[in-house]
Amino acid sequence: MELTIKPGAALLYKEEMDLEDGEYLRLFVRIGGVGSGGYSIGVSIEKPEAEAYVLQEKGIYFFVNPQDQWYLNGMTISYDKTIDLLEFENPKIYDVTNPE
């Protein structure tokens, strides 16, 4: 499993969700994201399963449980402050909103 959370994206999650250092944030696959009709990333404040992939950025522990790793493996989550947009890129999946 490989996942990259860029510092700007981590700070956005931390500020918007009022997270404290040391808290866990679950990233998971959502079906039917706004306007996409496909997939998107959901977030939830909770503890990871034993087999979860965990990484730390800006004091927050981001994790992906095994059932969601197929979609997030290889993904980079970044934040473009100039247009106030979280960006999700995965070279392993051509179209992240409608993966084949």
Secondary structure, DSSP 8 states (H G I E B T S, - for coil): --EEE-HHHHHHHHHHTT--TT-EEEEEEEES-TTTSSEEEEEEE----TT-EEEEETTEEEEE-GGGHHHHTTEEEEEETTTTEEEEE-TTSS-TTS--
